[in-house]
């Protein structure tokens, strides 16, 4: 983990833009990327459209703006907010 989200490198250019636009330091961005990877991996790549990835990324950024930086908590919150059961 760390760096740009793996799923973003698999074709989600919009996700890359969302994380780059977020005004966080390198450690926080790493946490956002780790959270994104956790969230998308938990969905087991169920053929979801790119927009779902972007919504997950935005939910993660919103939670981080509120002060949460734990990748697992960020991923769990983002998934629950869009109607999934959260992390397994």
C-alpha positions as CSV (number, residue, x, y, z in Angstrom):
1,X,0.0,0.0,0.0
2,X,1.0,3.6,0.0
3,X,1.4,5.9,-3.0
4,X,-1.4,6.2,-5.5
5,X,-4.3,3.8,-5.0
6,X,-3.8,0.5,-6.8
7,X,-7.3,0.6,-8.2
8,X,-6.7,4.1,-9.5
9,X,-3.8,2.8,-11.5
10,X,-6.1,0.2,-13.0
11,X,-8.0,2.9,-14.9
12,X,-9.6,5.3,-12.4
13,X,-8.1,8.6,-13.5
14,X,-10.9,10.5,-11.7
15,X,-9.8,8.9,-8.4
16,X,-6.2,10.1,-8.9
17,X,-7.5,13.6,-9.5
18,X,-9.6,13.5,-6.3
19,X,-6.7,12.5,-4.1
20,X,-4.3,15.0,-5.8
21,X,-6.8,17.8,-5.2
22,X,-7.2,17.0,-1.5
23,X,-5.1,19.4,0.6
24,X,-3.3,16.9,2.8
25,X,0.3,16.1,3.6
26,X,2.1,13.0,2.4
27,X,1.3,10.9,5.4
28,X,-2.4,11.8,5.2
29,X,-2.5,11.1,1.4
30,X,-0.9,7.7,2.1
31,X,-3.7,7.0,4.6
32,X,-6.3,8.0,2.0
33,X,-4.8,5.8,-0.6
34,X,-4.5,2.8,1.8
35,X,-8.2,3.3,2.8
36,X,-9.2,3.4,-0.9
37,X,-7.3,0.2,-1.6
38,X,-9.0,-1.5,1.4
39,X,-12.4,-0.3,0.4
40,X,-12.2,-1.3,-3.3
41,X,-10.5,-4.7,-2.5
42,X,-13.4,-5.5,-0.1
43,X,-15.8,-5.2,-3.0
44,X,-14.0,-7.9,-4.9
45,X,-14.1,-6.0,-8.2
46,X,-17.7,-6.8,-8.8
47,X,-17.7,-5.0,-12.2
48,X,-18.6,-1.6,-10.6
49,X,-18.6,1.5,-12.8
50,X,-15.8,4.1,-12.4
51,X,-18.2,6.5,-10.7
52,X,-18.5,4.1,-7.7
53,X,-14.7,4.3,-7.3
54,X,-14.9,8.1,-7.4
55,X,-17.7,8.2,-4.9
56,X,-15.7,6.0,-2.5
57,X,-12.7,8.3,-2.9
58,X,-14.8,11.4,-2.2
59,X,-16.3,9.8,0.9
60,X,-12.8,8.9,2.2
61,X,-11.6,12.5,1.6
62,X,-14.7,13.9,3.4
63,X,-14.0,11.7,6.4
64,X,-10.4,12.7,6.4
65,X,-11.3,16.4,6.3
66,X,-13.3,15.7,9.5
67,X,-10.1,14.5,11.1
68,X,-10.1,10.7,10.6
69,X,-6.9,9.2,9.2
70,X,-7.1,5.5,10.1
71,X,-7.3,3.8,6.7
72,X,-9.5,1.0,8.0
73,X,-12.0,3.4,9.6
74,X,-11.9,5.6,6.5
75,X,-12.7,2.6,4.2
76,X,-15.4,1.2,6.5
77,X,-17.2,4.6,6.7
78,X,-17.0,5.2,3.0
79,X,-18.5,1.7,2.2
80,X,-21.3,2.1,4.8
81,X,-22.2,5.6,3.4
82,X,-22.8,4.2,0.0
83,X,-24.9,1.2,1.2
84,X,-22.4,-1.6,1.6
85,X,-21.9,-3.5,4.8
86,X,-18.4,-2.1,5.5
87,X,-15.2,-4.0,5.8
88,X,-15.4,-7.7,6.5
